[in-house]
């Protein structure tokens, strides 16, 4: 759990509280200090973030992390929360928006939700990265063949479409299956769908 709050006594209190629930905590006094840290080197985590901070505000930090497409669910805490601010934060993907002083059980529930989301999103990102690295091994012609295969074209139709012979398409098709590590046509279709390939 990453905790960003400019009030040292709040940081100390929340650190003790979060550690008491068995979580590891890293604290920061400002959004800039957090951004300059090596937070990406840690596995799935979440951010407990004060809205009002010197320099970059909590909402600025949220925007910055969105721009980077960072997987880091955010729980906002604030002593000055207003409804429009919390609505905006939630619309932008925050897990929760909690008033200070935060109730223990409420904070723990929010952290649990945020970490569950982080683990799911990390797994999803890893699967997509793995899929993309398989796609990157395909030649431009193999990509064309794959796009037509998953749209249900037969080898001879693909050969006609690409101006080549059926035998060549069979070779390309076998290479596509091998490089994409697909055991069946159905599996190839599923992989292509996730990668957005072959949409008519």
GUTORDO-708843 format. One record per atom (N, C-alpha, C, CB): x, y, z; residue in three letters. Coordinates in pm, whole numbers, padded with zeros to 5 digits, always signed. Atoms other than C-alpha are relative to their C-alpha. Glycine has a CB too. Layout:
// residues N
XYZala;...
END
This chain:
// residues 200
+00086-00118+00000unk;+00000+00000+00000unk;+00090+00124+00000unk;-00097+00000+00124unk;-00073-00127+00005unk;+00142+00339-00102unk;-00090+00107+00062unk;+00042+00038-00148unk;+00078-00102-00070unk;+00030+00624+00122unk;+00061+00137-00027unk;-00005-00030+00153unk;-00049-00136+00028unk;+00059+00987+00011unk;-00086+00101+00077unk;-00004+00032-00154unk;+00069-00102-00080unk;-00033+01255+00267unk;+00105+00097+00052unk;-00082-00065+00119unk;-00102-00098-00041unk;+00146+01579+00354unk;+00004+00022+00151unk;-00025+00132-00070unk;+00005-00016-00145unk;+00050+01559+00723unk;+00072-00118+00067unk;-00148+00010+00050unk;-00083+00107-00058unk;+00318+01363+00912unk;-00076-00083+00104unk;+00126+00060+00064unk;+00072+00076-00105unk;+00087+01269+01202unk;-00104-00093-00063unk;-00069+00097+00101unk;+00096+00086+00071unk;-00178+01136+00957unk;+00075-00119-00061unk;-00076+00080-00112unk;-00080+00108+00060unk;+00094+00937+00778unk;+00035-00105+00104unk;+00130+00056-00065unk;-00039+00095-00105unk;+00214+00784+01103unk;-00119-00084+00044unk;+00059+00075+00122unk;+00120+00071-00048unk;-00138+00696+01224unk;-00050-00102-00102unk;-00112+00100+00031unk;+00052+00091+00104unk;-00249+00546+00892unk;+00098-00114-00027unk;-00027+00077-00130unk;-00101+00106+00022unk;+00080+00356+00851unk;-00017-00109+00106unk;+00145+00058+00006unk;+00020+00099-00108unk;+00032+00191+01192unk;-00125-00083-00024unk;-00010+00072+00138unk;+00129+00066+00021unk;-00329+00113+01111unk;+00008-00103-00114unk;-00110+00105-00030unk;-00005+00089+00118unk;-00261-00036+00766unk;+00092-00119+00026unk;+00048+00079-00127unk;-00091+00110-00032unk;+00036-00239+00894unk;-00065-00100+00094unk;+00130+00054+00063unk;+00066+00090-00096unk;-00183-00378+01173unk;-00088-00101-00072unk;-00084+00081+00100unk;+00082+00095+00077unk;-00393-00543+00899unk;+00088-00092-00085unk;-00100+00077-00090unk;-00091+00092+00069unk;-00081-00716+00763unk;+00049+00048-00136unk;-00067-00130-00017unk;-00047-00052+00130unk;-00009-00491+00465unk;+00135+00069+00015unk;-00104+00098-00061unk;-00123-00080+00004unk;+00328-00345+00368unk;-00037+00141-00042unk;+00107-00062-00100unk;+00034-00139+00030unk;+00322+00034+00354unk;+00125+00079-00035unk;-00074+00066+00119unk;-00106-00098+00032unk;+00541+00294+00184unk;-00065+00137+00002unk;+00068-00030-00140unk;+00066-00132-00013unk;+00472+00659+00267unk;+00076+00109-00075unk;-00012+00038+00147unk;-00054-00114+00073unk;+00527+00984+00078unk;-00071+00126+00046unk;-00016-00019-00155unk;+00058-00127-00048unk;+00474+01348+00176unk;-00061+00081-00115unk;+00106+00085+00071unk;+00056-00075+00113unk;+00387+01466-00177unk;-00016-00091-00121unk;+00091+00119-00036unk;+00024+00076+00124unk;+00265+01346-00515unk;+00130-00012-00080unk;-00111+00068-00086unk;-00126+00001+00076unk;+00599+01443-00673unk;+00097-00103+00057unk;+00066+00140+00001unk;-00088+00097-00067unk;+00793+01238-00414unk;-00042-00142-00040unk;-00005+00017+00156unk;+00049+00132+00040unk;+00572+00940-00499unk;+00040-00032-00144unk;-00153-00009+00015unk;-00030+00023+00142unk;+00618+00982-00877unk;+00149-00025-00022unk;-00045+00119-00083unk;-00145+00016+00015unk;+00997+01005-00832unk;+00053-00129+00063unk;+00072+00119+00061unk;-00045+00123-00068unk;+01008+00681-00631unk;-00001-00118-00098unk;-00092-00032+00124unk;-00004+00120+00087unk;+01052+00326-00766unk;-00125-00085+00019unk;+00127-00085+00031unk;+00123+00075-00032unk;+00688+00232-00700unk;-00033-00108-00102unk;-00117+00095+00012unk;+00031+00100+00104unk;+00668+00046-01031unk;+00072-00133+00022unk;+00036+00054-00138unk;-00081+00121-00021unk;+00930-00204-00910unk;-00073-00099+00091unk;+00137+00037+00061unk;+00075+00089-00089unk;+00678-00348-00662unk;-00110-00070-00080unk;-00061+00079+00121unk;+00109+00072+00069unk;+00407-00598-00755unk;-00129+00080+00008unk;-00020-00141+00061unk;+00129-00069-00008unk;+00036-00516-00756unk;-00014+00075+00133unk;-00115-00100-00016unk;+00018-00079-00122unk;-00043-00239-00508unk;-00116+00097-00019unk;+00129+00077+00035unk;+00102-00105+00013unk;-00284+00045-00437unk;+00051+00126+00067unk;-00137-00045+00062unk;-00044-00130-00046unk;-00258+00410-00350unk;-00107+00059+00092unk;+00029+00095-00119unk;+00089-00074-00091unk;-00415+00573-00043unk;+00048+00144-00008unk;+00003-00059+00152unk;-00047-00130+00047unk;-00405+00935-00150unk;-00084+00115+00056unk;-00002+00004-00151unk;+00068-00121-00046unk;-00488+01267+00014unk;-00035+00086-00121unk;+00089+00080+00103unk;+00041-00081+00115unk;-00679+01498-00220unk;+00082+00129-00006unk;-00151+00033+00008unk;-00070-00129-00001unk;-00515+01824-00107unk;+00145-00021+00041unk;-00069+00099+00096unk;-00144+00016-00025unk;-00137+01814-00134unk;+00072+00125-00050unk;+00057-00129-00069unk;-00077-00112+00054unk;+00128+02082-00181unk;+00050-00036-00141unk;+00119+00036+00093unk;-00043+00030+00138unk;+00224+02113-00549unk;-00109-00075-00073unk;+00132-00082-00001unk;+00099+00084+00070unk;+00051+01837-00744unk;-00106-00047+00099unk;+00069-00122-00069unk;+00106+00049-00090unk;-00288+01760-00587unk;-00021-00150-00025unk;-00135+00079-00023unk;+00032+00142+00018unk;-00421+01407-00543unk;-00067-00025-00134unk;-00090-00049+00112unk;+00070+00017+00129unk;-00648+01456-00846unk;+00097+00018-00117unk;-00117+00102-00011unk;-00103-00015+00105unk;-00348+01578-01052unk;+00078-00130-00015unk;+00098+00118+00034unk;-00076+00126+00002unk;-00161+01262-00954unk;-00083-00109-00067unk;+00040-00042+00145unk;+00088+00099+00063unk;-00461+01050-01054unk;+00006+00016-00153unk;-00148+00017+00051unk;-00006-00026+00146unk;-00458+01218-01400unk;+00133-00046-00059unk;-00021+00150-00029unk;-00135+00037+00046unk;-00082+01167-01434unk;+00013-00151-00015unk;+00106+00053+00098unk;-00009+00146+00004unk;-00111+00795-01354unk;-00086-00057-00113unk;-00043-00061+00135unk;+00086+00043+00111unk;-00397+00761-01604unk;+00072+00018-00133unk;-00134+00079-00001unk;-00074-00028+00123unk;-00182+00920-01874unk;+00105-00108-00024unk;+00066+00139+00007unk;-00103+00104+00011unk;+00087+00661-01800unk;-00062-00141-00013unk;+00094+00004+00121unk;+00070+00130-00001unk;-00178+00383-01807unk;+00052-00092+00111unk;+00017-00070-00137unk;-00051+00076-00114unk;-00050+00277-01466unk;-00111-00082+00062unk;+00063+00094+00105unk;+00098+00083-00072unk;-00225-00010-01289unk;+00021+00027+00149unk;+00015-00156-00034unk;-00015-00033-00142unk;-00264+00143-00945unk;-00132+00058+00051unk;+00117+00101+00022unk;+00129-00050-00050unk;-00615+00163-00797unk;+00020+00100+00114unk;-00087-00118+00048unk;-00016-00110-00096unk;-00663+00476-00585unk;-00118+00008+00097unk;+00016+00133-00074unk;+00100-00030-00102unk;-00846+00530-00257unk;+00031+00143+00047unk;+00003-00105+00122unk;-00021-00138-00044unk;-00886+00903-00188unk;-00045+00016+00144unk;-00075+00099-00091unk;+00045-00038-00135unk;-00897+01034+00168unk;+00010+00152+00007unk;+00087-00070+00114unk;-00004-00146-00006unk;-00978+01394+00247unk;-00074+00056+00120unk;-00059+00058-00126unk;+00071-00073-00105unk;-01071+01634+00519unk;-00085+00109-00061unk;+00100+00060+00102unk;+00071-00111+00066unk;-01213+01874+00260unk;-00080-00050-00120unk;+00100+00109-00045unk;+00066+00055+00118unk;-01409+01648+00027unk;-00130+00071-00031unk;-00026-00149+00018unk;+00134-00046+00036unk;-01696+01792-00165unk;-00056-00097-00102unk;+00002+00147-00055unk;+00065+00100+00086unk;-01949+01600-00372unk;+00053+00002-00143unk;-00152+00024+00000unk;-00048+00002+00139unk;-01840+01717-00722unk;+00140-00061-00012unk;+00001+00141-00056unk;-00137+00053+00003unk;-01478+01634-00637unk;-00001-00152+00009unk;+00085+00059+00115unk;+00003+00146-00016unk;-01563+01283-00519unk;-00063-00067-00121unk;-00076-00039+00128unk;+00063+00057+00120unk;-01790+01222-00820unk;+00104-00007-00113unk;-00123+00086-00044unk;-00100-00003+00106unk;-01509+01326-01056unk;+00106-00109+00023unk;+00067+00139-00006unk;-00103+00100-00032unk;-01253+01106-00875unk;-00051-00141-00029unk;+00043+00011+00148unk;+00057+00133+00022unk;-01486+00804-00889unk;-00020-00027-00148unk;-00135-00015+00074unk;+00018+00016+00145unk;-01569+00863-01256unk;+00132-00032-00067unk;-00061+00128-00062unk;-00133+00023+00057unk;-01196+00865-01325unk;+00062-00130+00052unk;+00092+00117+00031unk;-00046+00135-00034unk;-01168+00518-01171unk;+00044-00022+00144unk;+00112-00035-00087unk;-00040+00021-00140unk;-01101+00575-00799unk;-00085-00111+00061unk;-00015+00132+00083unk;+00073+00110-00065unk;-01199+00278-00581unk;-00096+00056+00104unk;+00099-00101+00066unk;+00085-00058-00105unk;-01334+00496-00299unk;+00047+00141+00032unk;+00003-00089+00127unk;-00029-00137-00038unk;-01345+00849-00161unk;-00044+00013+00145unk;-00074+00106-00095unk;+00035+00012-00142unk;-01328+00849+00219unk;+00031+00130+00076unk;+00076-00117+00063unk;-00026-00120-00081unk;-01365+01143+00461unk;+00092-00033+00117unk;-00133+00060+00052unk;-00082+00015-00121unk;-01106+01193+00737unk;-00084+00042+00120unk;+00133+00084-00009unk;-00084+00117-00026unk;-01088+01063+01001unk;-00066-00127-00057unk;+00024-00017+00152unk;+00051+00121+00067unk;-01121+00730+00820unk;-00028-00108+00102unk;+00101-00051-00107unk;+00032+00114-00087unk;-01296+00444+00996unk;+00084-00120-00043unk;-00154-00034-00004unk;-00088+00115+00029unk;-01067+00137+01021unk;-00064-00098-00096unk;+00037-00072+00129unk;+00063+00106+00080unk;-01315-00112+00880unk;-00027+00047-00143unk;-00132-00045+00065unk;+00030-00055+00133unk;-01409+00117+00591unk;+00128+00004-00084unk;-00062+00143+00011unk;-00127-00007+00071unk;-01043+00173+00498unk;+00048-00139-00040unk;+00107+00070+00087unk;-00045+00137+00032unk;-00960-00199+00519unk;-00079-00059-00116unk;-00014-00091+00123unk;+00084+00053+00108unk;-01254-00285+00296unk;+00042+00060-00134unk;-00151+00029+00028unk;-00040-00068+00124unk;-01146-00026+00040unk;+00135-00052-00050unk;+00007+00153+00023unk;-00133+00051+00038unk;-00783-00149+00045unk;-00012-00139-00060unk;+00096-00002+00122unk;+00020+00137+00052unk;-00897-00508-00003unk;-00054+00003-00143unk;-00097-00079+00092unk;+00059-00014+00135unk;-01112-00407-00303unk;+00104+00048-00100unk;-00119+00099+00003unk;-00099-00059+00090unk;-00831-00199-00451unk;+00107-00102-00037unk;+00065+00124+00065unk;-00105+00099+00028unk;-00572-00477-00417unk;-00053-00114-00086unk;+00057-00055+00131unk;+00062+00103+00086unk;-00812-00734-00566unk;-00001+00049-00145unk;-00146-00033+00047unk;+00006-00056+00135unk;-00857-00502-00863unk;+00140+00005-00062unk;-00063+00143+00003unk;-00138-00010+00051unk;-00480-00447-00894unk;+00051-00136-00047unk;+00093+00056+00109unk;-00046+00135+00036unk;-00410-00822-00899unk;-00066-00044-00131unk;-00033-00103+00114unk;+00073+00036+00124unk;-00680-00879-01166unk;+00056+00076-00120unk;-00152+00030+00015unk;-00047-00083+00112unk;-00559-00587-01379unk;+00142-00037-00042unk;-00005+00147+00038unk;-00137+00041+00032unk;-00195-00700-01354unk;+00001-00128-00083unk;+00082-00019+00129unk;+00006+00128+00072unk;-00283-01052-01466unk;-00048+00023-00143unk;-00095-00100+00072unk;+00054-00034+00132unk;-00487-00910-01755unk;+00106+00066-00088unk;-00122+00094+00015unk;-00104-00071+00075unk;-00203-00677-01859unk;+00109-00099-00045unk;+00063+00114+00086unk;-00105+00098+00035unk;+00049-00967-01849unk;-00045-00089-00114unk;+00037-00085+00122unk;+00052+00085+00108unk;-00176-01184-02066unk;+00001+00076-00133unk;-00144-00047+00033unk;+00002-00079+00123unk;-00219-00903-02319unk;+00140+00026-00053unk;-00072+00133+00023unk;-00140-00019+00042unk;+00158-00834-02323unk;+00053-00126-00065unk;+00089+00040+00121unk;-00045+00129+00054unk;+00222-01204-02382unk;-00060-00021-00139unk;-00040-00117+00094unk;+00071+00015+00129unk;-00037-01209-02662unk;+00064+00092-00104unk;-00152+00033+00016unk;-00060-00095+00093unk;+00115-00898-02820unk;+00138-00048-00045unk;+00011+00140+00065unk;-00134+00046+00040unk;+00464-01051-02812unk;-00011-00117-00099unk;+00082-00043+00125unk;+00020+00106+00101unk;+00329-01355-03002unk;-00035+00062-00135unk;-00113-00099+00045unk;+00042-00065+00125unk;+00162-01129-03259unk;+00119+00067-00068unk;-00112+00105+00027unk;-00117-00069+00055unk;+00488-00937-03300unk;+00093-00095-00077unk;+00078+00067+00112unk;-00086+00095+00073unk;+00656-01259-03424unk;-00055-00031-00140unk;+00015-00130+00080unk;+00061+00029+00131unk;+00415-01280-03722unk;+00053+00096-00107unk;-00155+00010+00008unk;-00036-00087+00113unk;+00524-01150-04063unk;-00127+00075-00044unk;+00063-00083-00120unk;+00120-00069+00049unk;+00290-00897-04233unk;-00095-00094-00075unk;+00040+00116-00092unk;+00086+00094+00075unk;+00166-01176-04465unk;-00072-00096+00094unk;+00085-00080-00103unk;+00063+00091-00097unk;+00102-01411-04170unk;-00114+00071+00074unk;+00105-00053+00101unk;+00108-00076-00066unk;-00102-01137-04003unk;-00123+00008-00090unk;+00048+00143+00035unk;+00113-00006+00096unk;-00314-01100-04319unk;-00072-00134-00003unk;+00051+00037-00144unk;+00060+00134+00004unk;-00367-01476-04330unk;-00081-00025+00128unk;+00110-00109-00016unk;+00070+00021-00128unk;-00459-01486-03960unk;-00132+00076+00003unk;+00090+00044+00119unk;+00122-00082+00000unk;-00711-01202-04001unk;-00111-00065-00082unk;+00029+00140-00054unk;+00101+00063+00086unk;-00885-01392-04282unk;-00045-00135+00056unk;+00055-00018-00143unk;+00033+00130-00060unk;-00867-01732-04108unk;-00105+00018+00109unk;+00127-00068+00058unk;+00092-00017-00113unk;-01042-01598-03798unk;-00134+00057-00043unk;+00062+00090+00106unk;+00129-00045+00052unk;-01311-01441-04015unk;-00073-00113-00072unk;+00019+00119-00094unk;+00070+00116+00054unk;-01394-01790-04140unk;+00030-00031-00147unk;-00145+00019+00015unk;-00036+00029+00140unk;-01229-01783-04485unk;+00069-00135-00011unk;+00092+00111-00056unk;-00069+00126+00028unk;-01118-02117-04630unk;+00134+00031-00066unk;-00088-00093-00092unk;-00134-00021+00057unk;-00761-02166-04753unk;-00007+00051-00144unk;+00080-00129+00004unk;+00003-00041+00142unk;-00859-02136-05120unk;-00056+00142-00015unk;-00085-00099-00084unk;+00053-00136+00005unk;-01061-01819-05051unk;+00109+00101+00040unk;-00124+00015+00095unk;-00109-00088-00044unk;-00763-01670-04867unk;+00103+00014-00112unk;+00068-00055+00129unk;-00096-00002+00111unk;-00533-01767-05155unk;-00048+00095-00110unk;+00020-00144-00058unk;+00059-00087+00103unk;-00769-01592-05399unk;+00009+00148+00044unk;-00149-00039-00027unk;+00001-00137-00057unk;-00800-01286-05173unk;+00140+00063-00003unk;-00052-00004+00146unk;-00136-00053-00011unk;-00421-01252-05136unk;+00082-00022-00129unk;+00073-00065+00118unk;-00067+00017+00129unk;-00337-01348-05495unk;+00115-00099+00005unk;+00050+00132-00048unk;-00106+00102-00007unk;-00138-01661-05416unk;-00065-00138-00012unk;+00082+00013+00133unk;+00055+00136+00016unk;-00181-02041-05419unk;-00034-00060+00137unk;+00101-00093-00075unk;+00051+00060-00124unk;-00355-02259-05161unk;+00112-00062+00083unk;-00106-00107-00032unk;-00110+00067-00070unk;-00035-02451-05077unk;+00077+00101+00089unk;+00096-00067-00101unk;-00072-00104-00075unk;+00137-02128-04968unk;-00080+00042+00124unk;+00027+00123-00091unk;+00087-00040-00112unk;-00161-02035-04749unk;+00006-00105+00110unk;-00147+00021-00046unk;-00008+00108-00100unk;-00144-02376-04578unk;+00126+00017+00085unk;-00001-00140-00069unk;-00128-00020-00072unk;+00220-02306-04486unk;-00013+00119+00096unk;+00118+00024-00102unk;+00019-00120-00085unk;+00135-01956-04358unk;-00090-00032+00118unk;-00060+00117-00083unk;+00099+00031-00104unk;-00160-02090-04164unk;+00063-00085+00110unk;-00122-00074-00061unk;-00068+00086-00099unk;+00052-02359-03995unk;+00095+00083+00085unk;+00078-00116-00072unk;-00094-00086-00074unk;+00311-02095-03901unk;-00075+00090+00099unk;+00084+00086-00097unk;+00082-00086-00087unk;+00040-01869-03758unk;-00041-00078+00125unk;-00126+00053-00076unk;+00045+00084-00113unk;-00095-02153-03541unk;+00116-00024+00098unk;-00056-00136-00052unk;-00117+00031-00082unk;+00256-02234-03419unk;+00045+00125+00078unk;+00117-00054-00089unk;-00049-00123-00066unk;+00364-01875-03346unk;-00099+00053+00104unk;+00028+00108-00105unk;+00102-00048-00095unk;+00034-01790-03174unk;-00026-00101+00111unk;-00131+00031-00075unk;+00017+00108-00098unk;+00058-02117-02975unk;-00147-00037+00017unk;+00060+00041+00136unk;+00142+00035-00002unk;-00299-02199-03070unk;-00016-00147-00038unk;-00082+00091-00098unk;+00019+00143+00026unk;-00402-02564-03048unk;-00115-00030-00093unk;-00021-00072+00130unk;+00117+00022+00086unk;-00721-02518-03249unk;-00042+00132-00062unk;-00118-00063+00081unk;+00051-00120+00065unk;-00901-02276-03476unk;-00079+00085+00101unk;-00090-00037-00123unk;+00081-00071-00101unk;-01139-02189-03190unk;+00089+00083+00093unk;-00085-00100+00083unk;-00093-00072-00089unk;-00842-02093-02971unk;+00061+00120-00073unk;+00112-00095+00050unk;-00056-00111+00080unk;-00693-01881-03251unk;-00101+00115-00009unk;+00038-00050-00144unk;+00107-00102+00009unk;-01027-01700-03289unk;-00009+00078+00132unk;-00138-00067-00032unk;+00005-00066-00132unk;-01034-01629-02914unk;+00117+00098+00019unk;+00002-00106+00113unk;-00119-00085-00014unk;-00678-01493-02919unk;-00012+00124-00089unk;+00128-00079-00037unk;+00014-00112+00094unk;-00752-01278-03225unk;-00102+00101+00053unk;-00042-00052-00140unk;+00102-00089-00056unk;-01065-01138-03057unk;+00059+00088+00108unk;-00117-00082+00056unk;-00061-00078-00109unk;-00866-01034-02751unk;+00096+00105-00054unk;+00075-00093+00098unk;-00098-00094+00058unk;-00607-00868-02975unk;-00065+00096-00098unk;+00112-00076-00070unk;+00071-00088+00094unk;-00872-00704-03193unk;+00041-00022-00145unk;+00025+00145+00038unk;-00040+00033+00138unk;-00753-00883-03510unk;-00115-00070-00073unk;+00127-00090-00001unk;+00096+00072+00084unk;-00977-00991-03795unk;-00141+00054+00005unk;-00003-00142+00039unk;+00135-00059+00000unk;-01270-00763-03724unk;-00027+00052-00141unk;-00014+00116+00108unk;+00032-00039+00138unk;-01446-00707-04054unk;-00012+00150-00014unk;-00129-00067-00047unk;
END
